[in-house]
Amino acid sequence: LASGKRFLWGLGLLFPAAIIGMHMALFPYIGTVFLRFILFFDKIIALSVLPILFIAFGIDELSKIMLIAIGVTPTVILDAFNLTKGVPPEQIVKGFTLGAGDFTVAYMVVLRQIWPRVLNSIRLNLKPVALFLFSGEMIASTDGLAYRIALLRRNLSMDVIIPYVLWVALLLFLVDFGMRLLNKRLHPW
């Protein structure tokens, strides 16, 4: 349950990240301010800042969630940015021609087109989310799946570690399957 809660918090941060990426691509003043920073931030190895996160946020839940955010959100932001740049400009101009405002075009024209691919991008980042979650749990945690695996590793209990690893793989497969099904149901085209 503890790992699942952390995983869902980390996954939940990816949705606003996609919105930020869309805004960066659509509104030049936002893109000018944030693009270079996100490009640089994306190159930082998240595990290298783990000690800084523990100092800044303590060893509680927030540091593990921030590790996921630092590791995965820049990738989702840049992916949403590129997907938004791929929307044909004629459709954006057509939205303005029909009297839509900036945010109406952003959310009614662009977001509807990129959202299926954004969900797919988030789905493809499930493994890195789990990787950063497990890294944080193995280093500083008192509960969670990775904490249990780390405890069992000390006793060399391979007979218990392997089922835990298979359980995690099954859980990720089910989340992936659920997201694919949801995406297909929401966007049948």
C-alpha positions in Angstrom: 0.0 0.0 0.0 2.8 2.4 0.8 4.5 1.8 -2.5 1.2 2.1 -4.3 0.5 5.4 -2.7 3.9 6.8 -3.6 3.6 5.4 -7.1 0.2 7.1 -7.7 1.4 10.4 -6.3 4.4 10.2 -8.7 2.1 9.2 -11.6 -0.3 12.0 -10.7 2.5 14.6 -11.1 3.0 13.5 -14.8 -0.4 14.8 -15.9 0.3 18.5 -14.9 3.7 18.1 -16.5 2.0 17.3 -19.8 -0.1 20.5 -19.5 3.1 22.5 -18.8 4.7 21.1 -21.9 1.6 22.0 -24.0 1.7 25.6 -22.6 5.4 25.9 -23.3 4.8 25.0 -27.0 1.7 27.1 -27.5 2.6 30.3 -25.6 6.0 31.6 -26.7 6.6 33.6 -23.5 6.2 30.5 -21.3 8.4 28.5 -23.7 11.1 31.2 -23.7 11.2 31.2 -19.9 11.1 27.4 -19.3 12.4 25.5 -22.3 16.1 25.9 -21.7 15.7 25.2 -18.0 13.7 22.0 -18.7 16.2 20.9 -21.4 19.0 21.3 -18.8 17.0 19.8 -16.0 16.2 16.7 -18.1 19.9 16.0 -18.3 20.4 15.8 -14.5 20.6 12.2 -13.3 17.9 12.0 -10.7 19.7 9.6 -8.5 22.7 12.0 -8.2 20.5 14.5 -6.4 19.0 12.0 -4.0 21.2 13.2 -1.1 20.1 16.8 -1.8 16.5 15.6 -1.7 17.0 13.8 1.6 18.5 17.0 3.1 15.9 19.3 1.6 12.8 17.2 2.2 13.8 14.7 4.8 13.6 10.9 4.4 9.8 10.8 4.5 7.3 10.4 1.6 8.0 13.8 -0.1 11.6 13.0 -0.9 10.7 9.8 -2.7 7.9 11.5 -4.6 10.3 14.4 -5.6 12.8 11.8 -6.8 10.1 10.5 -9.2 9.2 14.0 -10.2 12.8 15.0 -11.0 13.4 11.7 -12.8 10.4 11.6 -15.1 8.5 14.9 -15.4 11.1 16.7 -17.6 10.8 13.8 -20.1 7.0 14.1 -20.1 7.1 17.9 -20.4 9.4 17.7 -23.4 7.4 15.0 -25.0 4.2 17.0 -24.6 6.1 20.0 -26.0 7.1 18.1 -29.1 3.6 16.6 -29.6 2.1 20.1 -29.3 4.6 21.4 -31.9 3.4 18.6 -34.2 -0.2 19.9 -34.3 -0.8 21.4 -37.7 -0.8 25.2 -37.4 -3.8 25.4 -39.7 -6.0 23.9 -37.0 -4.8 26.4 -34.4 -5.4 29.3 -36.8 -8.8 27.8 -37.7 -9.7 27.8 -34.0 -8.8 31.5 -33.7 -10.7 32.2 -36.9 -13.8 30.7 -35.4 -13.5 33.1 -32.4 -11.8 30.9 -29.8 -9.4 32.4 -27.3 -5.9 31.3 -26.4 -7.0 28.8 -23.7 -10.0 27.5 -25.7 -7.6 26.7 -28.5 -5.2 25.1 -26.1 -7.7 22.9 -24.3 -10.3 22.3 -27.0 -8.2 21.9 -30.1 -4.6 21.0 -29.1 -5.1 19.0 -25.9 -7.7 16.8 -27.5 -5.3 16.0 -30.3 -2.2 15.3 -28.2 -3.9 13.7 -25.2 -4.0 10.1 -26.5 -0.2 10.3 -27.2 0.4 12.0 -23.9 -1.3 9.1 -22.1 0.8 6.7 -24.1 4.0 8.7 -23.1 3.0 8.5 -19.5 2.3 4.8 -19.9 5.7 4.2 -21.4 7.3 6.0 -18.4 5.8 3.6 -15.8 9.0 1.7 -15.5 11.1 4.8 -14.8 8.5 5.9 -12.2 8.8 2.5 -10.5 12.6 2.6 -10.8 12.9 5.9 -9.0 10.3 4.8 -6.4 12.3 1.7 -5.6 15.5 3.6 -5.5 14.1 5.9 -2.9 12.5 3.1 -0.9 15.7 1.0 -0.9 17.8 3.8 0.4 15.5 5.3 3.0 12.2 3.7 3.9 10.5 1.7 6.6 7.8 0.2 4.4 7.1 -0.6 0.8 7.9 -3.3 -1.7 11.5 -2.2 -2.3 12.1 -1.9 1.4 11.0 -5.5 1.8 13.2 -6.6 -1.1 16.2 -4.8 0.5 15.5 -6.5 3.8 15.3 -9.9 2.2 18.5 -9.3 0.2 20.4 -9.1 3.5 19.3 -12.6 4.3 19.9 -13.8 0.8 16.2 -15.1 0.6 16.0 -15.5 -3.1 12.9 -17.8 -2.7 11.0 -14.7 -1.4 12.7 -12.0 -3.5 11.8 -13.6 -6.8 8.1 -13.6 -6.1 8.3 -10.0 -5.0 10.0 -9.1 -8.3 7.3 -11.0 -10.2 4.6 -9.3 -8.2 6.0 -5.9 -9.0 6.2 -6.8 -12.7 2.6 -8.1 -12.6 1.4 -4.8 -11.0 3.2 -2.7 -13.6 1.8 -4.9 -16.4 -1.8 -4.4 -15.0 -1.3 -0.6 -14.7 0.0 -0.5 -18.2 -2.8 -2.7 -19.5 -5.4 -0.5 -17.7 -3.9 2.7 -19.2 -3.9 1.1 -22.7 -7.5 0.1 -22.2 -8.5 3.5 -20.9 -6.8 5.3 -23.8 -8.5 3.0 -26.3 -11.9 3.6 -24.7 -11.4 7.4 -24.4 -9.9 7.8 -27.9 -11.2 5.0 -30.2 -9.7 6.7 -33.3 
